[in-house]
Amino acid sequence: MFDDIVGHERERRAFAEALSRWRDGRGALHHAYLLTGGEEYPRHEPDAGPGRPLGQGQWRLALELGATIVAGDEGGGAEYERALTGLHPNLHLIAREGDLIRVEQLDALLHDLGLRSFGTQARVWVIDEADTLHPAAANRLLKSLEEPPADVFFLLATAEAERVLPTIVSRCHVVELGPVASADIVRHVQEDLPLAGPAAAAVAELAQGSVSRAERLAADERSGRRAARFELALRAAGGERAAREAYVEALAAHQKELQDETARRLQGQLARIDADTPDERERSWRRRRAEEQVRRSATRLARREAIDTLDTVTALVRDLWVVSAGVSGVLLNSDREADIVAAVAASPAAYERMLAAAAGVRKDLHLNVDPALALRAMFCRFEEVTQTCAK
């Protein structure tokens, strides 16, 4: 059970034991869990077709836990697979529509709480990005969390627990998923992706406890994109203006590729909807929903790519700072040590100021500041710092 999830062994084992006791009548599951963590993950997307990735971290664990509760299978079986893909009648997935989870989305949930379950006794509601619950929706949910039917379980997932209504948090059993250990990520990278040699260790360190980021870095390593981005970042951080512009343009080009890929995926979803939904009103509703979900996905991907691009620079500057301070053996880009040592051209104080500038840009990106402008401004700040704090 939960064997496909990387890391979080203690939490996985605790859930497995609790489920076993619950099935045997030796204990009860808590009626509401709030799973929190910093892991990024693909969300549930109806009509996405077979082979949809489940991701890692809090969302994956919530989804597998819910599937196991309603299906009664320990990680297998047709009912379990139906639940994982959102097709089981006793497992309901709730995700935000637009920027928020609105009160209208919970009306059907609250109505269904009083109905009998289909087939099995247990029913589960999995609420993705619980931090986006509209205050009115959160307050509607609160009463159900206080007095739920005996056969109902709520599984809330979030990467920003501090934004969840405190009264909701207080009624949930909170499970905090910390960063995944580097050794677990190395094993995942080597065995499942696969990636070997010094690059595997570097990817694990650069991932900083995030499995999803490790998977993206491993894909970039295999395609050669990580090496190209590193070289541009190294030259840009050293003051080469042409490299700065090339670095920003590379970000825009990759964002465009992701946008085109998302558009192609949407067309496939719409074609399946048209083929599978004879009723015109339902077909129109499903099409609008798919378009909205793909739009949100495209926005997430563009922002994620901007942050990944910034993190490449940040990790590089951090390594330059480490080397300039005379420290060895702790580089993030451990497979590029010779290049980093050769590129050191400023004092530790200069690199500290560069890291502070990069941290400010990261906050800006989360506030939807234009990534190209933010990166250009950061590189200009780097140039000012190196001119005033030469090695």
N, C-alpha and C positions, 0 to 999 in steps of 0.2 A: 504494500500500500504506500502510495506517495513516492515510490522508488525513482520515478523519473524526475523528481525535483532535486536540483543541485543544492547541497548544503542544508542548513536548518534541521540537522538531524535530531536535535533534542525536541523541537516542536513537532516534527513528523512522528517521532516515537510516542510523544504524549498524546497526540490525537489518535494514533492507532490503538493505543491502550485504552483510551476513553471509549472509542467506538466498540471495542471488543467487550468491555464491561457492560456497555449499554445494551448490546445485542443479547448478552447472556442474562440480562436482568439484574446485574450486580451493581448498577450505578446509573446515573442519569447524565446526559449531555446538558451543558448550559444552553439555555434557549436562544442566546444571542452572543456571537463572537465578533469582535472587531480586530481584524488582522491588519497590522500596520508594518510599513517598511519602506525603504527607499528604492526598491527595485522597480525599474520600468518593465512594462509587460504589454503584449498585445491584448486588446480587449475582445470580448465576445462580439462578433459581427454576424448577425443573421444573414443567411443566403451567401456566406463566404465560400461555401462549398467544402468538400472533404479535404483533409490535410491541413486545416487551419492550425497554426501554431498556438499552443496554449500558454507559452511564456513561462515565467518563473516568479518566485516570490509570493507576495500576499494574494494576488489574484488567482494564480494557479492553485495554491493551497486551498483557498476558499472554494474554488470550483470543484476540485477533486473531493474535498470533504463533503460538499453538498451532494455530489453525485453518489458518493458512498452511502450517505444517509438515506437517500430516496430509493436507491437501487438495491441496497442490502448486499452488494457484492464487494469483496475486498480487492478492488482494483481490476475488475474484469467483468465480462458478461455483456449481453446485448443492452440490458437496461442501463447499465453503467455508462456504456458508450453513448446511448441516446441522451443521457443527462449531460455528459461532457459537451455535446454539441448543441445543447439548448433545446432538445426535442422531447424531453421527458415532461409529462403533464404535471408532475409534482415538484419540479424544480423551475423556478421563475427567476429570470435574470433582469435586473433593472439597471439601466445605464442612463446617463444624462442625455437629454435632448436639447441641443444647443449648449449653453454654458452651464445649465443647472439641471438637477433632477427636480421636476416641478410637482406640485401637489396633485395635479390631475393624473400623473403617472401612478400615484399611490392609491387612487380611488378604487381601481379594480382589485388591487392587493387587499385593501381593507375589507372590501365586499367579500372576497373569496375566503377570508379567514373564517367566516362563519359556515362555510360549506364543507361537505365531507370530501375527503381526499379521494384520488383516483387510484384504485388498486391497493397500494400500501398505506400504512398509517401516516408515515412521516411526510411532511411537506417542507420545502426549503425555499427561502427567498435570498438570493445573492445580490447584494447591492454594490455595484462597482463605483469607485470614486465617491465614497460616502461624504467626503468633504464638500461635494458640490450640491448637497441637498439644500434646496431653498428653505429658509427658516420656517415657512408655513408647512412645507412637506416634512421637515424634521419634527415639527411639533405634532403633526398628524401621526407620524411613525412612532413617536414617543409613547403614546398610550398603548399601542400594540406591543411595544417592547416591555411595558410594565405589566400587562395582563394578557399574555399570548395563550392561545389554545395549547393543550398538552402536546399535540402532534406537529407543532409549527416551530421551525428554527430559522433564525436570521443570521446571515453571514455577511458582514460588511467589510469591504476592502478599501484601503486608502494608502496613499503615499504621503499624505499631509494630515496626520492625526490631530495636530494642533488646531485645525480648522473645522473639526467635527464638533457639533454642539455638545458642550460638556455634559448636559443631562442625558444625552444618548450614550456618551462614553461611559457614564456611571452605571448604566444598565447593561453593559456588555462585559463579557470576559475579554480583556484586551490581551492579544498575543503580538508581541513586538518581534519582528524578524530583523535581526541586525545584518551587517554586511557578511557576505559569504566568505569563508576562509580562503586565503590564496591557494592553499594546497588543494582544496576541493575544486576551485576553478581551473587550476593546472590540470588536474585529472580529467575534468570535463573537456577542456580544450584538446588534450592529447587523445582521449579515447573516443569522443563523440563528434568532433568537428571535421577531421582531425588536424592537429597542427603539432609539430614536433620541434625539438631543438631549442636554442636560446629564445627564439621568438615566442614559444609557448609560455615560458617564464615571464617574459616582458609583457605579454598580453595580460597575464593574470595580475601583475602588479599595476599596470595601467588601468585595469578595470575597477580597482579600488572597491572590491567587494560586490560588484554588480555583474551578475551572470549575463544579462542581456547586452551590457556594454562589451564584455569579453567576447561574445559571439559576433558582434559587429566588428570589433578589432580583428578577430581571427579571419573574418571574411575579407576585410581590407588587406590583411597581410597576404592572404593567398592571391588576391587580385593584383597586388603591387601598389595598391592605393595608399596603404599606410606609409610605405617607404617614400613615395612621391610627396605626400603631405608633410612628412617629417623633414625632408630636404628643403621644401619651400619654407616651412616654419623656422628652420635653423637659419636660413639666409635672411628671412624677414626680421627675425629677432635680432640679428646682427646688424640691421640697418639698411639692407639692400631694398631700395624702394620698388624696384621692378618685381621682386619676390613678394613683397607685401600685396601688390595689386594682383599678382597671379594667384596668391593664396585666397584672396577674397573672391576672385573669379571662379576658382575651383569649387568653392562652397556653393556659389550660385548655380554652377553647372550641375553639381550633384543634386541640389534641391530640385532642379528642373527634371532630372532623371526620375527622382522619387515621385514628383508630381505626375509625370507621364505614366509611370507604372501604376499609380493609384487610379488614374483615369481609365486605364485599360482594365483594371480589376473591377471598377464600377460597371463598365459596359458588360462584363461577364455576369455580374450579379443581376443587372437589369434584364439580360437575356433569359437567365434562369427564372426570374420572377415572372416575366411575360409568358414563358412556357408552362409554368407550374400553377398559375393563378388565373382561372377563367373569369372569376368575378371582377368586373371593372373597378368597382369601388375599392375592394381589397387590394387589387393590383396597383391602383394609384397610390394607396396608402403605403404599401410596401416599397414602391419605387421612391416615394418622398423620403421614407425612413432610411433607405439604403443610401440615397444621395446625401442626406444630412450626416450619416455616420461616416461615409467616405470623406466628406468635407472636413469633419473633425479629425479624422485619421491623417489627412494630408497636412493639416495645420500642426498636429503633433510631430509628424515626421520632419517637417521643415524646421521646427524649433529644436528638435532633438539633434538634427544634423548640425545646426549652428552651434549648439552647446558642445557636441563632440569635437567640432573644429576648434573651438576655443580651448577645450580641454587638452588638445594636442599641444597647443602653444604653452599652456600653463604647466603641463608636465615637463616640457622641454626646459622652460625657464627654471622650474624647480630643480631639475638636474644640473643646469648650469650653475645655479646658486650652491648646490651641494659640492660640486667640484671646485668652485672658486673658494669655498671655505675649507678645502683640504680634506674633505670626507670622502671615503670610498666604500664601495660595497652596498650602497643603498639606492642606486639609481632606479627610476621607474623604467626608463628606456635602456634596460641593462644590455640589450643586444646592440646598442649604438654607442657604447662607452667611448670608443676611440674618437668618433666624430664629435661627441660632446666635449671631451677634454680639449680637443684641438680648437673648438669654437669659443672657449671661455675668453672673454675680452673685457670684463668689467669686474668691479669689486662685489663682494657679497651684499653690501648695502644697496648697490644698484639693482641687483637681481631681486632683493627683497621689495624694493619699490615697484619693480615690474610686476611681481606677483600680486601686490596690492592693486595695481591698475587692472590686472586680469580679473581679480575677484570682483571689482566694481562692474566690469563688463558682464560678468556672469549674472549679476543681479539685474542689469539692464535687459539682458536677453529674456529673463523670466517676466519682465514687464513689457515685452513685445516691442522693444526698441529695434529699429532696423539693424539686422546683423552686419550688413556691409559697412554701414556708418560706424557702428560700434567697434568693429575690428580695425577699421582704418584709424579711428581715434586712438585706439589702444597702441597701435604700432607707432603713431606719432608720439605718444607718451613715452614709449620705449626709447625712441630716438632722443628725446629731451633728457631722459634719465642717463643714458650712456654718455651724452655730451658733458653732463655735469658731474658724473661719478665714474670717470675712467679708471680702469684698473691701475 
